[in-house]
Amino acid sequence: MTDPTDPLSQLPSGSGLLVIGADNVTAKQNLVMRNNSVGIAVVQLPPAFAALDPRINPFPDNTRISENVVLLNGGKPDPRIAPFPPSDLIWDFSGTGN
């Protein structure tokens, strides 16, 4: 059984590459296949976790996702991926310069 107070237990299982509130990330020339929930996701840090420290900027900024092969992801999604649909690529439209 997972500890619900552990932030990592809140992440959906079956995720390939997750960029959560990070800045200046480049993901290039990766093969991301057959992850149950999502291939690559760029999303903001959930508000509950961002509230733990007011110095945290929860938004991903200046993320570059290019020249990757991302296929066949999202076939058996974890319910924790909601409200996003299972997919190869997810971006929640947060942050700037992505």
MMTF fields as JSON, N, C-alpha, C and O atoms, coordinates in Angstrom:
{
  "mmtfVersion": "1.0.0",
  "mmtfProducer": "UNKNOWN",
  "numBonds": 391,
  "numAtoms": 392,
  "numGroups": 98,
  "numChains": 1,
  "numModels": 1,
  "chainsPerModel": [1],
  "groupsPerChain": [98],
  "chainIdList": ["A"],
  "bondAtomList": [4, 2, 8, 6, 12, 10, 16, 14, 20, 18, 24, 22, 28, 26, 32, 30, 36, 34, 40, 38, 44, 42, 48, 46, 52, 50, 56, 54, 60, 58, 64, 62, 68, 66, 72, 70, 76, 74, 80, 78, 84, 82, 88, 86, 92, 90, 96, 94, 100, 98, 104, 102, 108, 106, 112, 110, 116, 114, 120, 118, 124, 122, 128, 126, 132, 130, 136, 134, 140, 138, 144, 142, 148, 146, 152, 150, 156, 154, 160, 158, 164, 162, 168, 166, 172, 170, 176, 174, 180, 178, 184, 182, 188, 186, 192, 190, 196, 194, 200, 198, 204, 202, 208, 206, 212, 210, 216, 214, 220, 218, 224, 222, 228, 226, 232, 230, 236, 234, 240, 238, 244, 242, 248, 246, 252, 250, 256, 254, 260, 258, 264, 262, 268, 266, 272, 270, 276, 274, 280, 278, 284, 282, 288, 286, 292, 290, 296, 294, 300, 298, 304, 302, 308, 306, 312, 310, 316, 314, 320, 318, 324, 322, 328, 326, 332, 330, 336, 334, 340, 338, 344, 342, 348, 346, 352, 350, 356, 354, 360, 358, 364, 362, 368, 366, 372, 370, 376, 374, 380, 378, 384, 382, 388, 386],
  "bondOrderList": [1, 1, 1, 1, 1, 1, 1, 1, 1, 1, 1, 1, 1, 1, 1, 1, 1, 1, 1, 1, 1, 1, 1, 1, 1, 1, 1, 1, 1, 1, 1, 1, 1, 1, 1, 1, 1, 1, 1, 1, 1, 1, 1, 1, 1, 1, 1, 1, 1, 1, 1, 1, 1, 1, 1, 1, 1, 1, 1, 1, 1, 1, 1, 1, 1, 1, 1, 1, 1, 1, 1, 1, 1, 1, 1, 1, 1, 1, 1, 1, 1, 1, 1, 1, 1, 1, 1, 1, 1, 1, 1, 1, 1, 1, 1, 1, 1],
  "groupList": [{"groupName": "MET", "atomNameList": ["N", "CA", "C", "O"], "elementList": ["N", "C", "C", "O"], "formalChargeList": [0, 0, 0, 0], "bondAtomList": [1, 0, 2, 1, 3, 2], "bondOrderList": [1, 1, 2], "singleLetterCode": "M", "chemCompType": "L-PEPTIDE LINKING"}, {"groupName": "THR", "atomNameList": ["N", "CA", "C", "O"], "elementList": ["N", "C", "C", "O"], "formalChargeList": [0, 0, 0, 0], "bondAtomList": [1, 0, 2, 1, 3, 2], "bondOrderList": [1, 1, 2], "singleLetterCode": "T", "chemCompType": "L-PEPTIDE LINKING"}, {"groupName": "ASP", "atomNameList": ["N", "CA", "C", "O"], "elementList": ["N", "C", "C", "O"], "formalChargeList": [0, 0, 0, 0], "bondAtomList": [1, 0, 2, 1, 3, 2], "bondOrderList": [1, 1, 2], "singleLetterCode": "D", "chemCompType": "L-PEPTIDE LINKING"}, {"groupName": "PRO", "atomNameList": ["N", "CA", "C", "O"], "elementList": ["N", "C", "C", "O"], "formalChargeList": [0, 0, 0, 0], "bondAtomList": [1, 0, 2, 1, 3, 2], "bondOrderList": [1, 1, 2], "singleLetterCode": "P", "chemCompType": "L-PEPTIDE LINKING"}, {"groupName": "LEU", "atomNameList": ["N", "CA", "C", "O"], "elementList": ["N", "C", "C", "O"], "formalChargeList": [0, 0, 0, 0], "bondAtomList": [1, 0, 2, 1, 3, 2], "bondOrderList": [1, 1, 2], "singleLetterCode": "L", "chemCompType": "L-PEPTIDE LINKING"}, {"groupName": "SER", "atomNameList": ["N", "CA", "C", "O"], "elementList": ["N", "C", "C", "O"], "formalChargeList": [0, 0, 0, 0], "bondAtomList": [1, 0, 2, 1, 3, 2], "bondOrderList": [1, 1, 2], "singleLetterCode": "S", "chemCompType": "L-PEPTIDE LINKING"}, {"groupName": "GLN", "atomNameList": ["N", "CA", "C", "O"], "elementList": ["N", "C", "C", "O"], "formalChargeList": [0, 0, 0, 0], "bondAtomList": [1, 0, 2, 1, 3, 2], "bondOrderList": [1, 1, 2], "singleLetterCode": "Q", "chemCompType": "L-PEPTIDE LINKING"}, {"groupName": "GLY", "atomNameList": ["N", "CA", "C", "O"], "elementList": ["N", "C", "C", "O"], "formalChargeList": [0, 0, 0, 0], "bondAtomList": [1, 0, 2, 1, 3, 2], "bondOrderList": [1, 1, 2], "singleLetterCode": "G", "chemCompType": "PEPTIDE LINKING"}, {"groupName": "VAL", "atomNameList": ["N", "CA", "C", "O"], "elementList": ["N", "C", "C", "O"], "formalChargeList": [0, 0, 0, 0], "bondAtomList": [1, 0, 2, 1, 3, 2], "bondOrderList": [1, 1, 2], "singleLetterCode": "V", "chemCompType": "L-PEPTIDE LINKING"}, {"groupName": "ILE", "atomNameList": ["N", "CA", "C", "O"], "elementList": ["N", "C", "C", "O"], "formalChargeList": [0, 0, 0, 0], "bondAtomList": [1, 0, 2, 1, 3, 2], "bondOrderList": [1, 1, 2], "singleLetterCode": "I", "chemCompType": "L-PEPTIDE LINKING"}, {"groupName": "ALA", "atomNameList": ["N", "CA", "C", "O"], "elementList": ["N", "C", "C", "O"], "formalChargeList": [0, 0, 0, 0], "bondAtomList": [1, 0, 2, 1, 3, 2], "bondOrderList": [1, 1, 2], "singleLetterCode": "A", "chemCompType": "L-PEPTIDE LINKING"}, {"groupName": "ASN", "atomNameList": ["N", "CA", "C", "O"], "elementList": ["N", "C", "C", "O"], "formalChargeList": [0, 0, 0, 0], "bondAtomList": [1, 0, 2, 1, 3, 2], "bondOrderList": [1, 1, 2], "singleLetterCode": "N", "chemCompType": "L-PEPTIDE LINKING"}, {"groupName": "LYS", "atomNameList": ["N", "CA", "C", "O"], "elementList": ["N", "C", "C", "O"], "formalChargeList": [0, 0, 0, 0], "bondAtomList": [1, 0, 2, 1, 3, 2], "bondOrderList": [1, 1, 2], "singleLetterCode": "K", "chemCompType": "L-PEPTIDE LINKING"}, {"groupName": "ARG", "atomNameList": ["N", "CA", "C", "O"], "elementList": ["N", "C", "C", "O"], "formalChargeList": [0, 0, 0, 0], "bondAtomList": [1, 0, 2, 1, 3, 2], "bondOrderList": [1, 1, 2], "singleLetterCode": "R", "chemCompType": "L-PEPTIDE LINKING"}, {"groupName": "PHE", "atomNameList": ["N", "CA", "C", "O"], "elementList": ["N", "C", "C", "O"], "formalChargeList": [0, 0, 0, 0], "bondAtomList": [1, 0, 2, 1, 3, 2], "bondOrderList": [1, 1, 2], "singleLetterCode": "F", "chemCompType": "L-PEPTIDE LINKING"}, {"groupName": "GLU", "atomNameList": ["N", "CA", "C", "O"], "elementList": ["N", "C", "C", "O"], "formalChargeList": [0, 0, 0, 0], "bondAtomList": [1, 0, 2, 1, 3, 2], "bondOrderList": [1, 1, 2], "singleLetterCode": "E", "chemCompType": "L-PEPTIDE LINKING"}, {"groupName": "TRP", "atomNameList": ["N", "CA", "C", "O"], "elementList": ["N", "C", "C", "O"], "formalChargeList": [0, 0, 0, 0], "bondAtomList": [1, 0, 2, 1, 3, 2], "bondOrderList": [1, 1, 2], "singleLetterCode": "W", "chemCompType": "L-PEPTIDE LINKING"}],
  "groupTypeList": [0, 1, 2, 3, 1, 2, 3, 4, 5, 6, 4, 3, 5, 7, 5, 7, 4, 4, 8, 9, 7, 10, 2, 11, 8, 1, 10, 12, 6, 11, 4, 8, 0, 13, 11, 11, 5, 8, 7, 9, 10, 8, 8, 6, 4, 3, 3, 10, 14, 10, 10, 4, 2, 3, 13, 9, 11, 3, 14, 3, 2, 11, 1, 13, 9, 5, 15, 11, 8, 8, 4, 4, 11, 7, 7, 12, 3, 2, 3, 13, 9, 10, 3, 14, 3, 3, 5, 2, 4, 9, 16, 2, 14, 5, 7, 1, 7, 11],
  "groupIdList": [1, 2, 3, 4, 5, 6, 7, 8, 9, 10, 11, 12, 13, 14, 15, 16, 17, 18, 19, 20, 21, 22, 23, 24, 25, 26, 27, 28, 29, 30, 31, 32, 33, 34, 35, 36, 37, 38, 39, 40, 41, 42, 43, 44, 45, 46, 47, 48, 49, 50, 51, 52, 53, 54, 55, 56, 57, 58, 59, 60, 61, 62, 63, 64, 65, 66, 67, 68, 69, 70, 71, 72, 73, 74, 75, 76, 77, 78, 79, 80, 81, 82, 83, 84, 85, 86, 87, 88, 89, 90, 91, 92, 93, 94, 95, 96, 97, 98],
  "secStructList": [7, 7, 7, 6, 6, 1, 4, 4, 4, 4, 1, 7, 1, 1, 3, 3, 3, 3, 3, 3, 1, 7, 5, 1, 7, 3, 3, 3, 1, 7, 3, 3, 3, 7, 7, 1, 1, 3, 3, 3, 3, 3, 3, 7, 7, 7, 2, 2, 2, 2, 6, 6, 7, 6, 6, 7, 7, 7, 1, 7, 5, 1, 7, 3, 3, 3, 1, 7, 3, 3, 3, 1, 7, 7, 1, 1, 7, 7, 4, 4, 4, 6, 6, 1, 7, 7, 3, 3, 3, 3, 3, 7, 1, 7, 1, 1, 7, 7],
  "xCoordList": [0.842, 0.0, 0.888, 1.897, 0.501, 1.292, 0.876, -0.259, 1.801, 1.571, 0.953, 1.619, -0.295, -0.933, -0.284, -0.538, 0.55, 1.245, 2.528, 3.136, 2.939, 4.128, 3.744, 2.907, 4.338, 3.97, 4.089, 3.295, 5.057, 5.22, 4.061, 3.794, 3.371, 2.231, 1.054, 0.124, 1.078, -0.001, 0.177, -0.746, 1.352, 1.606, 0.949, 0.926, 0.417, -0.169, 0.905, 1.976, 0.617, 1.56, 1.473, 0.496, 2.487, 2.488, 2.747, 2.162, 3.627, 3.971, 5.394, 6.287, 5.604, 6.939, 7.82, 8.662, 7.639, 8.444, 7.505, 6.624, 7.701, 6.866, 7.707, 8.748, 7.255, 7.868, 6.822, 5.809, 7.076, 6.092, 6.662, 7.459, 6.248, 6.657, 8.124, 8.618, 8.833, 10.266, 10.483, 9.653, 11.604, 11.942, 13.146, 14.017, 13.167, 14.314, 14.658, 15.823, 13.634, 13.821, 13.792, 12.945, 14.708, 14.699, 14.627, 15.45, 13.638, 13.525, 13.652, 12.772, 14.74, 15.041, 15.563, 16.367, 15.085, 15.545, 15.354, 16.271, 14.15, 13.791, 12.799, 12.053, 12.795, 11.793, 10.903, 11.348, 9.639, 8.699, 7.501, 6.667, 7.422, 6.397, 5.763, 6.396, 4.47, 3.71, 3.645, 3.679, 3.553, 3.299, 1.783, 1.04, 1.339, -0.096, -0.906, -2.021, -0.37, -1.16, -0.806, -1.683, 0.469, 0.889, 2.331, 3.137, 2.647, 4.018, 4.85, 5.767, 4.533, 5.23, 4.172, 3.209, 4.362, 3.442, 4.23, 5.257, 3.734, 4.286, 3.136, 2.189, 3.226, 2.119, 2.648, 3.819, 1.755, 2.119, 2.111, 1.437, 2.868, 2.869, 1.486, 0.97, 0.867, -0.47, -0.475, 0.475, -1.54, -1.608, -1.35, -0.747, -1.795, -1.587, -0.1, 0.309, 0.703, 2.138, 2.838, 3.777, 2.384, 2.974, 2.719, 3.545, 1.589, 1.248, 2.164, 2.209, 2.884, 3.772, 4.928, 5.468, 5.302, 6.404, 6.103, 6.101, 5.849, 5.465, 6.563, 6.29, 7.783, 8.87, 8.817, 9.511, 8.014, 7.94, 7.106, 5.98, 7.666, 6.916, 6.389, 7.185, 5.083, 4.547, 4.455, 4.065, 4.812, 4.574, 5.826, 6.918, 5.667, 6.796, 7.017, 6.081, 8.249, 8.57, 9.724, 10.639, 9.656, 10.731, 11.057, 12.222, 10.017, 10.179, 10.212, 9.404, 11.137, 11.258, 11.14, 11.924, 10.154, 9.945, 10.091, 9.245, 11.161, 11.369, 12.107, 12.868, 11.843, 12.53, 12.417, 13.352, 11.273, 11.011, 10.087, 9.329, 10.145, 9.175, 8.307, 8.789, 7.016, 6.094, 4.875, 4.057, 4.756, 3.717, 3.097, 3.746, 1.825, 1.122, 1.054, 1.092, 0.954, 0.817, -0.653, -1.448, -1.016, -2.373, -3.334, -4.546, -2.833, -3.702, -4.414, -5.492, -3.852, -4.447, -4.235, -3.434, -4.946, -4.632, -4.939, -5.908, -4.091, -4.298, -5.365, -5.285, -6.357, -7.384, -6.823, -7.478, -5.624, -5.035, -4.616, -4.232, -4.681, -4.328, -5.428, -5.178, -6.63, -7.745, -7.344, -6.647, -7.772, -8.797, -8.281, -9.032, -7.021, -6.471, -6.804, -6.858, -7.026, -7.244, -5.907, -4.873, -5.906, -4.659, -4.213, -5.035, -2.901, -2.434, -0.94, -0.235, -0.473, 0.962, 1.584, 2.644, 0.915, 1.44, 0.365, -0.787, 0.751, -0.172, 0.558, 1.703, -0.121, 0.353, -0.872, -1.892, -0.802, -1.964, -2.037, -2.839, -1.224, -1.195, -0.681, -0.834, -0.073, 0.492, 1.908, 2.525, 2.405, 3.772, 3.873, 2.886, 5.105, 5.364, 6.559, 7.428, 6.588, 7.715, 7.837, 8.903, 6.751, 6.787, 6.466, 6.448],
  "yCoordList": [-1.179, 0.0, 1.244, 1.301, 2.233, 3.455, 4.447, 4.43, 5.301, 6.336, 7.545, 8.161, 7.911, 9.039, 10.388, 11.357, 10.474, 11.732, 11.868, 12.939, 10.809, 10.828, 11.423, 10.851, 12.565, 13.184, 12.239, 12.328, 11.349, 10.442, 9.462, 8.963, 9.182, 8.264, 8.895, 8.189, 10.207, 10.9, 10.908, 11.259, 10.526, 10.512, 9.298, 8.22, 9.463, 8.301, 7.288, 7.653, 6.039, 5.007, 4.869, 5.288, 4.289, 4.097, 5.368, 5.585, 6.219, 7.473, 7.379, 6.894, 7.842, 7.808, 8.909, 8.662, 10.121, 11.26, 12.329, 12.804, 12.708, 13.734, 14.972, 14.887, 16.109, 17.393, 18.108, 18.579, 18.184, 18.737, 19.996, 19.924, 21.142, 22.418, 22.75, 23.657, 22.054, 22.305, 23.339, 23.497, 24.032, 25.05, 24.614, 23.883, 25.087, 24.893, 23.422, 23.031, 22.615, 21.192, 20.956, 21.508, 20.143, 19.707, 18.192, 17.507, 17.674, 16.231, 16.033, 16.431, 15.423, 15.318, 13.92, 13.357, 13.377, 12.097, 10.938, 10.151, 10.845, 9.744, 8.826, 9.261, 7.584, 6.62, 6.369, 5.799, 6.794, 6.689, 5.88, 6.386, 4.616, 3.718, 2.859, 2.471, 2.58, 1.599, 1.878, 0.95, 3.149, 3.499, 3.501, 3.986, 2.973, 2.778, 4.069, 4.092, 5.149, 6.376, 7.468, 7.99, 7.812, 8.918, 8.701, 8.138, 9.147, 9.083, 10.211, 9.971, 11.458, 12.645, 13.637, 13.918, 14.169, 15.167, 16.358, 16.199, 17.55, 18.795, 19.473, 19.957, 19.503, 20.006, 20.811, 20.72, 21.59, 22.348, 21.453, 20.424, 21.861, 21.179, 21.343, 22.46, 20.269, 20.404, 21.451, 21.527, 22.258, 23.334, 22.887, 23.629, 21.7, 21.219, 21.11, 21.387, 20.712, 20.581, 21.932, 22.201, 22.777, 24.108, 24.93, 25.767, 24.703, 25.452, 25.115, 25.862, 24.015, 23.632, 24.614, 24.745, 25.297, 26.248, 27.404, 27.201, 28.605, 29.724, 30.162, 30.929, 29.702, 30.053, 29.23, 29.546, 28.193, 27.305, 27.949, 28.388, 27.999, 28.392, 27.09, 26.281, 26.867, 25.579, 25.364, 24.288, 26.382, 26.303, 25.894, 26.396, 24.983, 24.629, 25.734, 26.157, 26.19, 27.254, 26.827, 26.12, 27.278, 27.053, 25.568, 25.171, 24.771, 23.336, 23.084, 23.636, 22.259, 21.901, 20.384, 19.63, 19.958, 18.541, 18.415, 18.911, 17.753, 17.686, 16.407, 15.824, 16.006, 14.871, 13.589, 12.79, 13.387, 12.17, 11.267, 11.738, 9.991, 9.033, 8.636, 8.042, 8.971, 8.747, 8.018, 8.611, 6.73, 5.887, 4.918, 4.468, 4.608, 3.517, 3.701, 2.718, 4.934, 5.215, 5.432, 5.793, 5.215, 5.481, 4.332, 4.538, 3.112, 1.959, 1.436, 0.854, 1.622, 1.142, 2.207, 2.012, 3.335, 4.491, 4.291, 3.632, 4.874, 4.965, 6.039, 7.097, 5.818, 6.83, 8.163, 9.197, 8.151, 9.399, 10.348, 11.485, 9.902, 10.795, 11.839, 12.872, 11.575, 12.517, 13.876, 13.934, 14.951, 15.084, 14.933, 15.154, 14.564, 14.433, 13.064, 12.074, 13.009, 11.715, 10.997, 11.654, 9.677, 8.97, 9.361, 9.539, 9.492, 10.028, 9.821, 9.471, 10.041, 10.064, 11.333, 11.285, 12.475, 13.771, 14.544, 14.597, 15.148, 15.99, 17.267, 17.228, 18.392, 19.672, 20.368, 20.451, 20.867, 21.509, 23.006, 23.715, 23.497, 24.899, 25.847, 27.061, 25.323, 26.197, 26.593, 25.992, 27.61, 28.068, 28.936, 29.206, 29.368, 30.209, 29.669, 28.999, 29.965, 29.596, 28.106, 27.633, 27.364, 25.919, 25.62, 24.457],
  "zCoordList": [0.0, 0.0, 0.0, 0.704, -0.795, -0.884, 0.192, 0.668, 0.562, 1.561, 0.867, 0.036, 1.173, 0.475, 0.769, 0.052, 1.807, 2.08, 1.27, 1.248, 0.614, -0.232, -1.586, -2.284, -1.979, -3.259, -4.456, -5.393, -4.435, -5.569, -5.702, -6.795, -4.602, -4.68, -5.41, -5.802, -5.597, -6.285, -7.806, -8.54, -8.268, -9.715, -10.352, -9.757, -11.553, -12.222, -12.595, -13.081, -12.367, -12.799, -14.316, -14.938, -14.884, -16.332, -17.101, -18.161, -16.575, -17.235, -17.758, -17.063, -18.977, -19.571, -19.029, -18.165, -19.523, -19.105, -18.578, -19.295, -17.309, -16.695, -16.406, -15.753, -16.89, -16.556, -15.708, -16.223, -14.396, -13.466, -12.826, -11.891, -13.339, -12.769, -12.93, -12.26, -13.788, -13.977, -15.084, -15.98, -15.002, -16.002, -16.829, -16.359, -18.076, -18.971, -19.192, -19.127, -19.452, -19.713, -21.214, -21.917, -21.703, -23.098, -23.129, -22.521, -23.841, -24.074, -25.571, -26.335, -25.984, -27.405, -27.713, -26.969, -28.826, -29.363, -28.387, -28.154, -27.821, -26.941, -27.645, -28.522, -27.265, -27.694, -26.485, -25.489, -26.572, -25.46, -25.949, -26.7, -25.517, -26.054, -24.965, -23.982, -25.195, -24.423, -22.916, -22.108, -22.545, -21.145, -20.939, -21.792, -19.836, -19.626, -19.614, -20.134, -19.031, -18.877, -19.878, -20.567, -19.961, -20.833, -21.273, -20.532, -22.472, -22.96, -22.382, -21.596, -22.771, -22.27, -21.798, -22.512, -20.577, -20.031, -19.507, -18.847, -19.809, -19.285, -18.545, -19.165, -17.217, -16.398, -15.206, -14.838, -14.623, -13.433, -12.199, -12.164, -11.199, -9.913, -9.303, -9.27, -8.819, -8.224, -7.106, -6.325, -7.025, -6.034, -4.592, -3.817, -4.232, -2.86, -2.535, -1.407, -3.507, -3.275, -3.367, -2.618, -4.279, -4.411, -3.148, -2.782, -2.48, -1.271, -0.094, 0.884, -0.176, 0.921, 1.108, 2.206, 0.036, 0.112, -0.846, -2.06, -0.334, -1.206, -2.171, -3.095, -1.983, -2.906, -4.186, -5.153, -4.203, -5.368, -6.474, -6.24, -7.665, -8.853, -9.463, -9.94, -9.462, -9.88, -11.394, -11.848, -12.169, -13.61, -14.393, -14.125, -15.359, -16.212, -17.246, -17.924, -17.356, -18.307, -19.21, -18.788, -20.465, -21.444, -21.639, -21.658, -21.782, -22.025, -23.526, -24.273, -23.958, -25.371, -25.506, -24.929, -26.274, -26.573, -28.078, -28.822, -28.547, -29.993, -30.388, -29.615, -31.623, -32.246, -31.435, -31.401, -30.78, -30.02, -30.816, -31.664, -30.55, -31.071, -29.885, -28.92, -29.966, -28.856, -29.411, -30.114, -29.092, -29.702, -28.706, -27.762, -28.938, -28.254, -26.739, -25.998, -26.273, -24.85, -24.506, -25.375, -23.251, -22.787, -22.929, -22.861, -23.127, -23.35, -22.119, -22.243, -20.937, -19.676, -18.606, -17.692, -18.707, -17.858, -16.375, -15.997, -15.567, -14.125, -13.896, -14.521, -13.032, -12.784, -12.282, -12.421, -11.703, -11.193, -12.303, -12.028, -13.557, -14.661, -14.896, -15.518, -14.405, -14.554, -13.975, -12.962, -14.603, -15.629, -17.052, -18.003, -17.218, -18.561, -19.14, -18.411, -20.442, -21.076, -21.256, -21.377, -21.277, -21.59, -22.989, -23.888, -23.166, -24.441, -24.612, -23.666, -25.821, -26.074, -25.5, -24.876, -25.714, -25.272, -24.524, -24.954, -23.392, -22.628, -22.226, -21.778, -22.393, -21.864, -21.308, -21.993, -20.092, -19.46, -19.769, -19.162, -20.692, -21.131, -20.066, -20.201, -19.008, -17.977, -18.361, -19.241, -17.687, -17.924, -19.161, -19.845, -19.428, -20.592, -21.369, -20.811, -22.645, -23.485, -23.767, -24.162, -23.567, -23.815, -25.27, -25.672]
}
